[in-house]
Amino acid sequence: MEVTPADEKQESSDGDETSQSSVQPGALTDGSSYTSRSSSPQSGDRDSDSSGARMKVRSTDEYVDMHVPHPRKRKMPKMFNPPPCSTSQQEMGHQSLAAIVDSVKLEEIEPYQTERANPYYEFLHIRRKIEEKRKVLCSVTPQPPQYYDEYVTFNGSYLLDGNPFSKLCIPTITPPPSLPEQLKEMFKQQEVLRMKLRLQHSIEREKLIVSNEQEVLRVHYRAARTLANQTLPFSACTVLLDAEVYNMPQDVQNEDGKTSVRDRFNARQFMSWLQDVDDKFDKLKTCLLMRQQHEAAALNAVQRLEWQLKLQELDPATYKSTSIFEIPEFYIPLVEVNDDFDLTPI
């Protein structure tokens, strides 16, 4: 078998490799210390080169990321600046807006078809409802009650503060002539307190009478409004009350769809209203008279005690054992409480 030069070269190269592999372990063992010493500066240079290359790669990546747009980034539309309009065009625009505003009528405004209505339209609708309700109201003249010309509110016969003629009906008692001068002076001082109590009781009774008469007049006016089918009075209080309405007013309607309070009113109901007023003020009158009698008795007891002390001061030997009940009544009169007065003239 013939051998070619190529085969010879291949075999020679294989032999060299085997010889190098056989020699290499020995060389490594012999020069291990030298290789370890010589490899340290080379490895440091390689690390520095690799770190520099990494920094360059990172900087290039960051630069690329900054210029690449985000896939979910929103695209904002660019603002378009219109060209400036001339003064003539602006005036024409204002005139057209004024014409549109004039053409729109208040009754043609409709609310938004949403769950929550327009607050401006809602307030406007409330005011419109109130105006419609106010147009229905009228001034009702009630029928005067019986013996109205004798009412205290009509003739003005009640007491007035600061009017000297009003106090003429309040009695004033003069001291008895048999009293000594010291006791006369004390009688006058006590009479001033009794006078004030009589005046106070008279004012309280007249206030109760005036309150009863006003309540009776309200009942008559309520009956007149019911006959006129008017639930609210036409007064300044109603106007002030309507000014503070912020919710939609609701109309009370019957089965036919018509608002009416006249169907439920009759003479029996009117008499029951008057009877309720009489019962109410009869109870107030009873409480008032009981309180006034208690005040009169308390004032009389205090004045009797003062009178007893004054007598013992003037003559201790004679009046030392005198009781307050032994003092004559004409020296210390009791304030009379008039329980025979009527709340309404009969």
C-alpha positions as MATLAB code, in Angstrom:
seq = 'MEVTPADEKQESSDGDETSQSSVQPGALTDGSSYTSRSSSPQSGDRDSDSSGARMKVRSTDEYVDMHVPHPRKRKMPKMFNPPPCSTSQQEMGHQSLAAIVDSVKLEEIEPYQTERANPYYEFLHIRRKIEEKRKVLCSVTPQPPQYYDEYVTFNGSYLLDGNPFSKLCIPTITPPPSLPEQLKEMFKQQEVLRMKLRLQHSIEREKLIVSNEQEVLRVHYRAARTLANQTLPFSACTVLLDAEVYNMPQDVQNEDGKTSVRDRFNARQFMSWLQDVDDKFDKLKTCLLMRQQHEAAALNAVQRLEWQLKLQELDPATYKSTSIFEIPEFYIPLVEVNDDFDLTPI';
ca = [
       0.000    0.000    0.000;
       1.432    3.337   -0.985;
       1.521    6.321    1.293;
       0.908    9.784   -0.045;
       2.612   12.919    1.228;
      -0.705   14.239    2.614;
      -1.135   11.165    4.714;
       2.390   11.509    5.956;
       1.776   15.088    7.022;
      -1.432   14.052    8.785;
       0.307   11.258   10.636;
       3.160   13.543   11.597;
       0.742   16.106   12.941;
      -1.063   13.450   14.947;
       2.214   12.339   16.405;
       3.133   15.837   17.392;
      -0.198   16.290   19.161;
       0.248   13.071   21.126;
       3.769   14.087   22.086;
       2.566   17.497   23.218;
      -0.237   15.939   25.242;
       2.196   13.598   26.896;
       4.633   16.385   27.731;
       1.959   18.952   28.893;
       1.147   17.551   32.369;
       4.735   17.619   33.371;
       5.206   21.136   32.164;
       2.123   22.247   34.095;
       3.365   20.694   37.300;
       6.807   22.167   36.884;
       5.734   25.748   36.105;
       2.483   26.139   38.074;
       3.899   28.860   40.261;
       5.119   30.853   37.298;
       1.778   30.693   35.470;
      -0.143   31.795   38.565;
       2.117   34.793   38.975;
       1.972   35.776   35.304;
      -1.844   35.319   34.898;
      -2.956   37.903   37.535;
      -2.187   41.140   35.584;
      -3.630   39.697   32.395;
      -6.926   38.730   34.074;
      -7.299   42.291   35.505;
      -6.856   43.785   32.055;
      -9.431   41.413   30.637;
     -11.996   42.295   33.380;
     -11.589   45.997   32.775;
     -12.025   45.497   29.036;
     -15.192   43.431   29.548;
     -16.740   45.979   31.991;
     -16.054   48.810   29.553;
     -17.697   46.876   26.775;
     -20.741   46.190   28.971;
     -21.129   49.895   29.851;
     -21.024   50.800   26.199;
     -23.686   48.217   25.402;
     -25.921   49.522   28.219;
     -25.564   53.130   27.134;
     -26.464   52.255   23.573;
     -29.489   50.233   24.765;
     -30.731   53.099   26.936;
     -30.344   55.534   24.086;
     -32.367   53.249   21.852;
     -35.081   52.820   24.537;
     -35.435   56.568   24.981;
     -36.189   57.096   21.324;
     -38.474   54.086   20.874;
     -42.125   55.053   21.684;
     -44.092   53.065   24.277;
     -46.654   50.711   22.664;
     -49.470   51.980   24.993;
     -48.552   55.649   24.896;
     -51.524   57.975   24.201;
     -51.253   60.273   21.267;
     -52.416   63.753   22.271;
     -53.876   65.872   19.484;
     -51.984   68.966   18.640;
     -53.572   72.277   19.530;
     -54.784   74.224   16.589;
     -54.594   77.974   16.968;
     -57.262   79.604   14.782;
     -56.321   82.754   12.994;
     -57.434   85.990   14.731;
     -60.888   87.201   13.718;
     -61.606   90.719   12.747;
     -63.821   93.049   14.811;
     -66.613   92.899   12.259;
     -66.772   89.120   12.463;
     -66.865   89.245   16.270;
     -69.743   91.752   16.215;
     -71.671   89.562   13.805;
     -71.145   86.565   16.101;
     -72.418   88.500   19.137;
     -75.470   89.684   17.213;
     -76.287   86.140   16.138;
     -75.985   84.899   19.746;
     -78.244   87.708   20.961;
     -80.815   86.822   18.316;
     -80.746   83.168   19.413;
     -81.197   84.108   23.079;
     -84.125   86.399   22.239;
     -85.792   83.740   20.149;
     -85.687   81.142   22.944;
     -88.752   81.420   25.180;
     -88.784   80.485   28.839;
     -91.748   78.124   28.455;
     -90.020   76.127   25.709;
     -87.120   75.029   27.924;
     -87.253   71.297   28.533;
     -85.311   69.367   31.184;
     -82.562   66.935   30.374;
     -83.758   63.375   29.931;
     -81.589   61.989   32.706;
     -82.137   60.530   36.160;
     -80.986   63.754   37.773;
     -82.754   66.819   36.392;
     -81.084   70.083   35.608;
     -81.020   72.041   38.926;
     -81.647   75.367   37.189;
     -84.673   74.011   35.346;
     -85.892   72.328   38.539;
     -85.697   75.588   40.506;
     -87.432   77.404   37.644;
     -90.181   74.782   37.614;
     -90.639   75.132   41.396;
     -91.010   78.901   41.124;
     -93.489   78.456   38.282;
     -95.589   76.081   40.385;
     -95.570   78.532   43.280;
     -96.636   81.387   41.009;
     -99.503   79.284   39.667;
    -100.583   78.445   43.214;
    -100.378   82.091   44.224;
    -102.593   83.150   41.312;
    -105.348   80.925   42.682;
    -105.208   82.557   46.126;
    -107.589   85.393   46.810;
    -108.490   87.604   49.730;
    -111.353   85.931   51.608;
    -113.555   88.029   53.908;
    -114.924   85.848   56.725;
    -118.265   86.313   58.401;
    -117.814   88.096   61.770;
    -118.695   86.070   64.867;
    -121.703   86.842   67.009;
    -121.392   89.974   69.231;
    -118.207   90.944   67.460;
    -118.746   94.623   68.312;
    -118.311   93.735   72.001;
    -114.999   92.003   71.491;
    -112.026   93.487   73.307;
    -109.976   93.384   70.107;
    -112.670   95.417   68.338;
    -113.483   98.157   70.874;
    -109.972   98.324   72.407;
    -111.109   98.359   76.038;
    -108.027   96.532   77.312;
    -105.384   98.139   79.543;
    -102.457   99.930   77.924;
     -99.107  100.543   79.560;
     -98.423  104.262   79.864;
    -102.098  105.241   79.608;
    -103.263  106.738   82.949;
    -106.951  106.245   82.133;
    -106.428  102.494   81.836;
    -105.604  102.214   85.545;
    -108.775  103.904   86.761;
    -110.598  100.579   86.868;
    -108.059   99.166   89.351;
    -109.315   99.967   92.909;
    -107.008  101.593   95.445;
    -107.817  101.370   99.164;
    -107.042  104.256  101.498;
    -105.741  103.552  105.034;
    -108.344  103.549  107.863;
    -108.426  106.750  109.980;
    -108.026  104.807  113.242;
    -104.488  103.714  112.440;
    -101.524  105.552  113.972;
     -99.116  107.369  111.670;
     -96.468  104.620  111.696;
     -99.012  101.980  110.685;
    -100.568  104.270  108.057;
     -97.210  104.557  106.326;
     -96.840  100.798  106.388;
    -100.395  100.383  105.052;
     -99.544  102.614  102.068;
     -96.404  100.629  101.291;
     -98.335   97.359  101.370;
    -101.129   98.865   99.286;
     -98.628   99.639   96.517;
     -97.737   95.930   96.330;
    -101.420   94.961   96.344;
    -102.065   97.478   93.576;
     -99.330   95.965   91.429;
    -100.738   92.472   91.957;
    -104.272   93.603   91.009;
    -102.933   95.244   87.859;
    -100.936   92.142   86.945;
    -103.970   89.887   87.412;
    -106.146   92.179   85.299;
    -103.569   92.192   82.482;
    -103.311   88.393   82.551;
    -107.098   88.001   82.336;
    -107.325   90.410   79.409;
    -104.501   88.620   77.602;
    -106.405   85.366   77.957;
    -109.582   87.016   76.618;
    -107.741   88.489   73.619;
    -106.123   85.121   72.840;
    -109.524   83.420   72.923;
    -111.055   86.038   70.616;
    -108.194   85.704   68.146;
    -108.617   81.934   68.094;
    -112.344   82.291   67.417;
    -111.615   84.704   64.550;
    -109.127   82.215   63.086;
    -111.779   79.509   63.142;
    -114.230   81.756   61.272;
    -111.573   82.680   58.737;
    -110.661   79.033   58.284;
    -114.300   78.198   57.623;
    -114.527   80.991   55.029;
    -111.387   79.731   53.262;
    -112.754   76.198   53.265;
    -115.968   77.353   51.641;
    -113.886   79.204   49.038;
    -111.863   76.003   48.422;
    -108.630   77.674   49.499;
    -106.259   75.797   51.784;
    -103.707   78.576   52.374;
    -104.443   82.157   53.430;
    -103.516   85.046   51.175;
    -101.157   86.779   53.586;
     -97.594   88.006   53.975;
     -96.679   84.875   55.935;
     -97.649   82.719   52.957;
     -95.447   84.797   50.638;
     -92.496   84.523   53.020;
     -93.069   80.790   53.345;
     -93.129   80.311   49.560;
     -89.811   82.142   49.238;
     -88.052   79.278   51.062;
     -89.377   76.359   48.982;
     -86.640   74.198   47.443;
     -88.579   70.998   46.674;
     -91.327   70.349   44.193;
     -94.716   71.093   45.855;
     -97.254   68.295   45.692;
    -100.951   68.915   45.144;
    -103.454   66.976   47.258;
    -106.080   65.705   44.815;
    -109.157   63.601   45.220;
    -110.289   60.648   43.121;
    -111.546   62.878   40.297;
    -108.161   64.589   40.025;
    -109.432   67.907   41.411;
    -108.111   69.536   44.529;
    -110.977   70.223   46.939;
    -111.278   70.641   50.689;
    -114.829   71.941   50.538;
    -116.408   68.482   50.277;
    -115.416   67.529   53.826;
    -116.700   70.724   55.478;
    -120.136   71.164   57.038;
    -121.805   73.002   59.921;
    -121.127   70.187   62.373;
    -117.408   70.414   61.747;
    -117.494   74.178   62.211;
    -119.237   73.791   65.573;
    -116.695   71.174   66.619;
    -113.886   73.640   65.860;
    -115.514   76.267   68.063;
    -116.092   73.719   70.824;
    -112.416   72.731   70.752;
    -111.458   76.370   71.227;
    -113.871   76.741   74.168;
    -112.559   73.606   75.888;
    -108.966   74.686   75.415;
    -109.433   78.143   76.918;
    -111.675   76.919   79.741;
    -108.763   74.823   80.987;
    -106.419   77.790   80.666;
    -108.887   79.977   82.577;
    -109.107   77.466   85.436;
    -105.318   77.264   85.738;
    -105.028   81.058   85.624;
    -107.581   81.609   88.410;
    -105.984   79.003   90.671;
    -102.568   80.589   90.258;
    -103.889   84.108   90.917;
    -105.676   82.977   94.084;
    -102.483   81.338   95.291;
    -100.501   84.545   94.650;
    -103.075   86.669   96.493;
    -103.043   84.341   99.536;
     -99.235   84.270   99.609;
     -98.992   88.081   99.500;
    -101.577   88.418  102.280;
     -99.664   85.992  104.531;
     -96.392   87.871  104.021;
     -98.027   91.240  104.761;
     -99.681   89.884  107.928;
     -96.294   88.701  109.169;
     -94.767   92.117  108.477;
     -97.683   93.796  110.271;
     -97.203   91.545  113.315;
     -93.483   92.392  113.496;
     -94.296   96.098  113.201;
     -96.815   95.915  116.082;
     -94.337   94.067  118.297;
     -91.727   96.688  117.474;
     -94.036   99.568  118.471;
     -95.522   98.014  121.644;
     -93.807   94.758  122.645;
     -95.729   94.344  125.876;
     -99.182   94.568  124.281;
     -98.635   92.713  120.986;
     -96.061   90.128  122.104;
     -98.489   87.210  121.928;
    -100.598   88.518  119.011;
    -101.031   86.042  116.171;
    -101.154   86.973  112.499;
    -104.713   85.657  112.297;
    -105.874   88.076  115.025;
    -105.083   91.119  112.886;
    -108.301   92.616  111.424;
    -108.848   92.050  107.712;
    -109.566   95.714  106.918;
    -105.988   96.515  108.007;
    -104.556   93.964  105.588;
    -107.148   93.413  102.824;
    -106.892   90.362  100.609;
    -106.453   90.923   96.882;
    -109.684   89.828   95.255;
    -109.449   87.568   92.240;
    -112.291   88.140   89.805;
    -113.341   84.699   88.610;
    -116.605   85.986   87.142;
    -115.386   87.006   83.708;
    -116.317   85.602   80.324;
    -113.839   84.780   77.614;
    -116.324   85.707   74.884;
    -119.340   88.006   75.122;
    -122.655   86.187   75.323;
];
